[in-house]
Amino acid sequence: MGDTGSLFVGFMVSIFCARFVELNKLNTSLFKVAPAIALATIIIPVVDTVRVFMFRVLRGRSPFVADSNHLHHRFINMGFSHIQTTLILVATNAVFIAAAFLLQNIGNAQLISFLIFLAIMINFLFWNLSKKEKRQAEVLPIQEKNELSLEQKR
């Protein structure tokens, strides 16, 4: 898709979310928590982008310089295919949308707070799993090398 395609898709999704919220202002009986539902639709990419931007700034780098710290890069580095990575992230996002629909009785502010908290926790869970996998991938060749050298000494 490239940068231009992904920027266009992101722009269109954000326009659709804003339009969804605006349409529900006019007809309040449709969805009680339209802002929370709109946020649930885009929460995984938004939290991932904010996390990556924060880490880049904390490392003294420009937040706009490309790297491979996004969740989809980390899943691919863990050995998942592009399709599997997409399915994992889409399924996770679908859980957020379902939660927004199921929990709409708790109120908009509480639901938004809950969704943001849950997204941050899941984002860091995925990120830490990928770090653990990366460490194991780095340790395995060292262990195999040590085992080979022990066998050669015998």
Secondary structure, DSSP 8 states (H G I E B T S, - for coil): -HHHHHHHHHHHHHHHHHHHHHHHHH-TTT-TTHHHHHHHHHHHHHHHHHHHHHHHHHTTS-TTS--S-SHHHHHHHTT--HHHHHHHHHHHHHHHHHHHHHTGGG-HHHHHHHHHHHHHHHHHHHHHHHHHHHHHHHHHHHHHHHHHHHHHH-
